[in-house]
Amino acid sequence: MSARIQRLPDHLVNQIAAGEVVERPAAALKELLENSIDAGATRISVDLADGGTRLIRVNDDGNGIAADDLALALDRHATSKIQSLGDLERVGTLGFRGEGLASIAAISRLTLTSRPPGADMAWQILAQDGTLYPAEPAAHAEGSTVEVADVYFNTPARRKFLKSPATEYAHCEATFERIALAHPEVEMTLRHNGKVSWRLARHSLEQRVAQLLGSEFAQTALTVDADAAGLRLQGFAGSPTLGKTSRDAQYFFVNGRFVRDKLAGHAVRQAYRDVLHHERHPCYALFLTLDPAGVDVNVHPTKVEVRFRESQAIHQFIFHAVNKALAASKAGESGPASPADADTDSASTSLPTSPPDDSRTGRPALLGSFTPPAVRPASRYEAPRQSPLPLQVADSAQGFYAALFADVRDSERAETPAAASAPAEPTATSTPPSASTAAAVPRQPNADPGLPPLGFALAQLHGVYILAQNASGLIVVDMHAAHERIVYERLKQQFDSQQLATQPLLLPIAFAADRLETSLAHDHADVLAALGVELAELGPGQLAVRGIPALLKDADPLPLVRAILHDLRQCGSSQALTEHRNALLATMACHGAVRANRSLTLPEMNALLRDMEATERSGQCNHGRPTWRALSMKDLDALFMRGQ
């Protein structure tokens, strides 16, 4: 015969609920901190012992609790924050269920002391193992203190699942940081075993983010601020170069509440898709504000999950807001692209609207290269002629570059007037420039406020990197990665405006194709045409390339077309092609970008730098790798122990 149905005791119900609400000390700390925030506290102090397993004490200067309500505050489903279903559908506070304190009291020794503003004295109530003791007068300033001792002391089966004190403290500290990050107007202190771990004064959001997430994140992060249709997204999107292998540095808040939302996470990942390297995860601190009626927070007992009533609109809003912030970033615009220069003043000047007059006297010489072109050693290797890079650069900028080292040229001509007027043939006993001549090179010649952020090119290293000098020091640019991003962004712009022109080939290039490639070329002819690619079927198993995008006219047509067909094979349907449009364009940009070991002229290098400064997301290539790095004069001096 089955047992009779009976009502469970309230204490047992609270212990069952505590298994969901208070899964570990960090969950209890979260409930207490949220209560303090809801009470309007401006100062919160947290004390922990043994990671919170032995003691959790939260003291605040909030509104407090009246003496007659102390016992009720520890009762299940007793709260002052909602009174009806309508209130539940528009919750504007962090807590609302009225089960947090009751659950904590059921599995610990809890002491609640509180004094409302204007009260003559404070009152204290003790709860232990489900038993409430009468309230007694106590000495306490205005506000409340909740002391939780020996979590799960009366449920050994749950207590044995707690981790080490160090692990539990790490979870408590993470909870403290999330609450502190969302409420920078509150002064907060965290102590563990009597030692202060965090002491956070009242700050602006920017200062609080820098305190908790580090100065490196704050200095390189991009500001996000978007407002549309009753939605507001503020915060900071971390630089793609700070991407991590885990999601630990991702903070997303909805109306001041930290949540883990798959919808928001997917929207942010989509925004970072073009600039984040492989499987790394972005760092961000984003704060979404909307009408409480537009979000359901009563989804999970721990209140870390929410559901949006207009989920698609929220997704698009977050995606476009973060994408816009990332698109606004340009190389050299918002400080260094690497932490190497994080502690120095970066070049923040912009490209002058009207460059100085240019005599257009030809290609400027390299810094320190005092030998005129006519007297270079005959053994010097001369690269074969090649077509120039299709980069946009004003000729007048070269005059600015020549003027940059005018004093070097003047000192050179002053010391070697004969050589300047009638250069002699080089000999084996030729000597390098004198020390006095080398000393004439200015230490920071680009202190001119009109100097571009990435400065001007000095040389090319191993056909891979461009070395440039700016106001801060040395800039190293990966020319393939940088040019790849420039071409990619232009392809996207032309594709969106339906202006992706096709460059017909003088002589079509035939190649062998299997049946699948032939069918792809036939089925997706409209897609290929939109991409600026023209293919023709010559016969069974043979295709011909008749045209490629005009922007990629210098690319090798055959590898380019094969890569596009490979992507079409991977994508499949037309809908998938639309979703993978950027992937197709990225493949085309990769094949159209300048390759390693190509010798660039100084005008081409400078043109690349100027285009980087004017191109969106140019700090990273299409695969998320950085395109440039900065070494300040301080870093360079440290390499050579100058000033030590």
N, C-alpha and C positions, 0 to 999 in steps of 0.2 A: 504494500500500500504506500502511495507516495505521500511525502510530508505535506502538511498544510501550509498554504501561503500565509505569510505574516509580514508585517511592516518591520523594516530594519531600524535599529536604534539610530538616532541622529549622529551619535559619535562614530558609529561604524560607517554611516553614509559619508561623513566628512573624511574619514580615513580612505575610503574608496575614491572619493573625489580628489583627495590629495595626491593619489597616484598619477593623476593626469595633470593637475594644476601645479603641483610642487614635485617635479620629477627629480630635482637636485637642488642644492642650496642656491644656485644661481637663479632658479625660478622663483624661489621665495624672495630673494633680493629684488628681483624685477617687480613683483607685486608690491613690495614695500616702497620702492622708489616711485612707482607710478602713483601710489596713493599720496605721496608727498608732493609730487608735481600737481596732482589734481587739487590738493589743498592749498595751492598758491604759494608754495614755499619759494623763497629766494636764496636760501642757504640750506644745504643738505650735507650731513656728515655721516660717513659709513665706516664702521669698524667691523673687521672680520678676524676670526681666530680659526686656525687650521683649515683654511680654505672655505670657511662658512659652516663646516660640519659641527664645530663646537660652539660658535657664536656668530650671530649676525645682529648688529645694532645699527639702526637708522634713526638719526636725529634730524629734525627740520624745524623751521620757524613758520610753519603754515598756520592754517586757521584752527587747527586743533579739533577736539571732540568734547562735547559737553559731558559732564559727569553722568547724567542720566542715560546717555547713549553709549557708554563704554561697553556695557555687557551686550547691548544689541549689535555693536560693531563686530563682535566675535561670533555672532549668530549666522547661520547659513542663509544665503540669499537675502541679506539685509544690507541696504545701500541707500545713499542719499542722492545718487546720480541719475537714476531713472525711476519713473513711477508708472509708466504705461507702455503699451506696445509702440505708440508713436514716438516716445522718447528713445526706445530701443532702436528704432529705424533711423534715428538721427543722433546717434551717440557722438558727443563732442569731447568726451573725457577719455582718459586712457583706461580706467577701470569702470566697470558697470555691472558686473554679475553679482557682486556681494558675496563671493565664495572664497576669495583669496585669504583673508585673515582667518576665516573659519577653518579652512583646509590646513593652513600653517599651524594653527593652534592645536589641531587634532594630532599632529605628529611631532610636537616639540613642547618645550617649556617656554611659553610666551608671556612677556610682560609688556603691557601697554600703559604708558604714562602720557597724559595730555593736559594741556591748559589752553583754552580758547582765549583770544585777545580780550582783555578787560575783565577776565575772571579773577577772583580773589586768590585762588590757589589752584594747584594742579591735583588731579586724581589719578590713581593707579589701579589697574586690575590685572590679576594673574590667572592664566589658564594653563592647566597641566593635565595631559592625558584625558582631555575631554571634560575636565572639571573646572568650572569657573568659581573663583573665590570672590568674595564681596570687594567692591571698590573701596579704596582707602585714600586719604589725603596724602599728598607727596609734594616734595620741593622740585619745581621744574619751571623753566622759563616758558614764555608763550610759544606754543608749538607742540610737537609730539615726539615721543621716542618709543620705538618698538624694538624690543630685545628678544631675539629668538635663540634659544640655547638647545644644544643636543638634538639636531634634526634627526628624525626617525629613531629616537631612543626607544620608543615603545613598539616599533615594528622592525625587529631585527632582520626579517627576510628582505625588507627594502634597504636597510642600512648597509647590508653586505654588498649591495650592488654599487654603492658609491665608490668613486675612484680615490686615488691618493689625494691628500690635501693640496698638493701642488696643482694637480689637474683640476680639482674643484675650484681652486682660487682662480685659475686661468679662465674658467667659465664665468665666474663672478666678475672678474675684471672686464671681460668682454661685454657683459651686461651693463656694467657701470659706464663703460665708454659709449655704448649706444645711447643710453639715456642722456649722458652729458653732451653728446654730439647734437642731439635734437633740441636741447634746451640750453643754449649758450648764455642765456640771461640769468641762469641759476649758478651760484657759487657752490662748488662741489669738492668734497675731500674724501679720499679713500685711504684707510689704514688697514694693514694686514699684520697681525701679530705685533701690534704697537708701532709699526714702522709705516711712515707715510709713503704711499705709492703714487698717489695723484693729489695735487692741490691746484684746482682750477678756479681762477677768479672769474668774475662776470666779464664776458668778452663779446665781441661781435662774432657772427658765424664764421667769418674768415679766420679770425684769431683762434677760435675754438678748434676749427678743422686743422690748422697748423699745429696746435698743441697735441692733438690726439693722433693725427695721421702722419705727422712729421713735416719738417720744413721742405724736404725734397718734393713731397706731393704738393704742398701748397705753392711752391715756386713754379712748378711745371704744369699744374692743373689748369684746365680751361673753365671759365665761368659759364654756367648754364642759367639762363633766365628767360623763361618763355611764359606767355600769358595768352589764353584763348578760350572762349566759350565757358567761362567759369572755372577753368583749370589753371593752375600756376605751378610751374616746375622751376625750382631754384637749386643751386648747389654747385658742385664742382665735378668735372669729368677729368680723370687722371690722364696724363700723357700716355700715349700707347707704348712709349719706351719703358714705362713702369709696369707693364703687364706682368702678372704673376701666374704661377702654375696652379694656384687655388683661388677660391672665391672669398678668402678671408677679408680682403680689403674692399668689400662691396657693401655699401650702406644705403638702403632705400627706406624712406619714411613716408607714411601717408598720414597727413594731419597730425604730425608729431609722433607717430607710432612707428617703431621699427617693425618691418614686415619682410618676409621672404616670399616674393610673389613671382611666379613663373612668367606671367604676362609681362611684367616690367623688366624682368631679367632678359627675356627674349628680345624685347624692343631695344634695350641697350646694346646687346650683342649684335643685333642687326646694324645699329649705328656705327659700331666699331669694326664691322666686317672688313672694310677696305683698308684699315690702318693697323690692325692687330695681328701679330705674328702667330701663325699656326694655331695651336690649341691653348694659347695663353689667355688669361682672363683679365678684363679691364679693372681698374681701380676707380671707384667713384663714391661720392656722397651726395645723394639727390633727395630733395624734399618736395613731395607732391602735396599740394593743397587743393581741396575741392569740397563741394557741399557734402556734409556728412550723410545726406540722404542718397548720395551716389555711390556709396561704398558700404558693404556689409562686413562689419568687424566681428560679428557673432558667428564665426565659422569654426574656430578651433579653441579648445579650452585654454591654450597658452597665448592666444590672441596674436600669433605671429603670422597668420594667414588671413587674407581678406579676399573678397570678391567684388569686382566692379560691376555696376549695373550696365554700363556702356563700355564693355571691355575692349571692343575694336577701336572705339574713339580714343580711349586711354592709351592703347598700344601705339596708335599712329601719332598721338600728341607727344608721347615720350620719345619715340623714334625720331621725329622731325626736330624736336628741341635739342636732343643730344647730337644728332647729325649736323645740325646747323652750327653748333658750338665747335665741333671737330672740323667742319669745313672752313670755319673762319681762321683756323690756325695756319700760318705760313712760316716757312723756314726763316729763322732769324728774327721773327716778329715779337715773340713773347719770351725772351730769355733763351738760355742755352738748351740744346737738345739732349744734353747729357748732364749727369750730376757733377761732372768734373769742374764745372764753372758755376756751381750753385751758390757758392759763398762769395762771389764777386759780382760786381755790377756788369750786367750784360749790355750789349749794344742794342739800344731800343730806338735808334733813329730810323726813319723811314727813307725810302728812295726819293730824292728830290724831284719835284714836279718839273723843273726846267734845268737840265744839266748845264754846267758851264760851257762856254764857247769852246769849240774844238777846231784845231787847225787841220785835223785829219792828215797828219803827216805820216801815217803808216802804223805798223804794229809796234807797240812799246816793248822795250827789252825787259828781261827778267831782272828782278832786284838782285844786285850784286854781280850781274853778268856784264862786266865792263868792256869786254872785247867786242868791237863792232862786228856785224855779220860778215863783213868782207874779209876779216882776218881770222875767222874761225879755223881751227886746224883742219887740214884736208881729210884727215882720217875720221872726222865726225860723221856719223851715219845720218843721212838725210832720208826722211820718210817719203815714200812716193806720193804724188799728188792724189788728192781725194776730194770728193764732193763735200761742201760745207754742211754743217749741221743745220737743219731747218729750225733755228731758234730765232726768237724775236729779240733784237737788241738795237738800241739807238747808237748810231755811229758816234754821237757826241760823247757817249760814256767813255769811249776810248781816249778822248782828249782829257777827260777827268783823270783817267788812270795814268796817262803820261804826265800830267801835271803833278800827280801824287809824288812822283820821284824826280821832280825837276831839280831839286837841290842836289841829288846824287849825280845827275847828268852834268850839272854845272861844275861840281867839284871835280868830276872826271875830266871835263874839258880843260879846266884850269890847270890841272897837274900834267896833262899830256896833250898840249896844244898841237904838237907836231903830228902825233898819231891821229888826232881828230881830223886834221886837214888832209894829211896824206898818209894813209895807213900803210905800214910796211908789211912785208911777208913774215909770217910767224917763223920762229926758230925754236930749236930744241931747248935753248937756254932762256926762253921767255919766263919772266917771273910773274907771280900772282900780284894782284893789286896791293898797294901799300896799306899799312895799318891805318895811316891817316885817312886814306880814301875810304876804307871800310868803316872807320869811325864816323864818317859823315852820314852814314845811313841813319835816319831818324828811328828812335826806339818805338814810337807810336805815331807814325806819320798820318794815320787816319783819325786824328782827333777832330777833324772837320765835322761839324754837326750834320753836313749834308751827305756824309759817307753812308753807303748802303749797309744794312745790318750784316750781310755776309762778306762785306769788303770786296777786295779785288784779287784775282788769281795771281799767284806767284809762279807756279810750276805744276807739272803733272808727274805723279809718282807711279812708276811701273805700269803706266797705261791704265791704271785702275782708279786712282784717287786724284782729286784736285786739291792742291794746297792754296789757301787764300789767307789774306791778312785783313783783319778788321780792327775796330777800336779796342777790343778786349785782348786780342792775341791771334792765335792760329785757328783757322777753320779747315777741317778735313772733310771732303765731300766724296761720297761714292757716286761716281758720275753715271753709272748704269742705273742704279736705284733711283737717283734724282731724276734723270731723263725719263725713266719708266713712269714715274708719278706724273710728270708734266704731260707726257703723251696720253696717259690714261685719262686725266682730267679733261683734256681737250677732246678726246674721243667721246667721253660722256656728254660734254656740252654739245658737240655737233650731232650726236645721235639723238639727244633730247629735242634739239631744234630741227631735226630731220634735214640737216645740212652736211651729212657725212658723204662727201663727194668721192667719186670713183676715179682713179687714175688709170686709163687704158694702157695696156702694155703694147709697145711697138711690135714685139714678137711674142705671141702667146707661148706659154710654157706648158708642155704636155708632160703628164706623169701617169704611171700605172696606178689604177685604183681598183679595190675589190668591189664586190657587188653592194656591200653595205654603204661604202663611201659614195658609190654612184647613186644609190637610192636616196641617200641623205642630201646630196647636191640637188637632186630633182625635187624632193619633197619640201625642202627648206630653201628654195630659190629666193622667195621673198625675204626671208630672214637674212640670207647672204647679201642680197641687194641692199637691204637696210644697213648692213655693216660695211658696205662699199666694196664687196667682193663679187666678181663676176666669173662664174665657171661655165664651161661648155662641155658637153659630152661628145667626144670625137668618135667613139665607137665602143664596142664591148671591152670593158676593163680599162678604159683610158679616158681621162679628163684633161682639160686644158684650162689654165689660169689666163683669163683675158683682161682682168682688171683687179686692182687692189685699192684700199683706201688711199686717197691723195695724201693724207697726213703721214702715211707709212710708205711713201714712195721709195725711200731708200732701203726698206727692209727686203730681205730675201723672200720672194713670193712663195716658193714651194714649201719651206718649213712653216710659214705663216698659215697657208691654206690647210696644210695637214693638221696643224694644231687646232684650227677652228673646227674642222671636221671631227676631230677626236672629241672636242667639247660637245659638239652636237650629238655625237653618239652617246656620251655620258648623260646628257640632259634628257634626251628623248622627246617628249611631247612639246607642243607649242607653248602650253602653259608653263611648263618647266623652263623653256627657253626664256620666257619673260622674266621668271624669277631669277634666272642665272645670267641675265643680260650683262651685269657688271663683270661676272666671271669671264664671259666671252671677250668683252672689251679689255679686261686685264691681260688675257692671253695675247691679244693683238698688240697691246702696248709693250708687253715684254719682248716680243719679237721685233718691234719697231724701234726700241730704244737702242742707244749707242752701246756697242759691245766693248768688253775689256780689250786692252792692248791697241785701242785706236788712239792715234796721236791727235790731240786737239790743239788748235792754235789758241793763243791768249784771248783773242776776241771771242772764240767759241766758248772757252771756259767762263769768261765773264758774262756772256749771254746766258749760259746755263745758270749761273748764280742769280742773275736778275730775274730769270723766269721762275726760279725756285721761290724768290721773295714775293712773286705775284701769283703763285699757284696755291690753291687750296690743298690742305693736308700734305704739303710738300715735306713735312718733317719725317714722313715714313713712305716707303715704297708700297706698291700694291700688295705685297706679302707681309707688310707690317714691320719690315726691318728699317732701322733708322737710315736716313739718307745723309746725315751730316753729324759731325761732332765738333765740340769746341774745346780748345785748350787755352786757358787764360795765361797772361804773362806770369801770374803767380804760380800756376802749374808748371810752366816752362822753367821759371827760375828755380823751382824746387828740384827739377830733374838735374840741374847743373849746380845745385847747392849754392846758388847766388844769395847773398845776404845772410848766410849761415856762419 
